[in-house]
Amino acid sequence: MPYIERKEKKIEVNEEGFLVNPEEWNREVAELLALEEEGIEILTDDHWAIINYIREYYLENNLAPMVRKVCKATGFQLRYIYELFPSGPAKGACKVAGLPKPDGCV
């Protein structure tokens, strides 16, 4: 399995960049995943609104929310979510949020 490293932090990811051990997730890990896997240099409050919603939904339901739910809960249009997470809400946002790859995510 590949690793992402920065300073003393070393996290294991799969071939697609998703965390192997989701229990290792925290804000620092999210920032590292955002930079190394998605090319996002700074996570803004809008990024965090999406990340936090996706994580909370996943922890309650054991699956990632549908994109419609993310848009409704955050008030963000889908186009804007793609600006924040260029690889998409399913792949990019879920990856940064420390979730496993969602079903149906190509």
Buried (B, 14 or more C-beta within 10 A) or exposed (E): EEEBEEEEBEBEBEEEBBBEEBEBBEEEBBBBBBBBBBEBEEBEEBBBBBBBBBBEBBEEEEEBBBBEEBBEBBEBEEEBBBEBBEBBBBBBBBBBBBBBBBEEBE
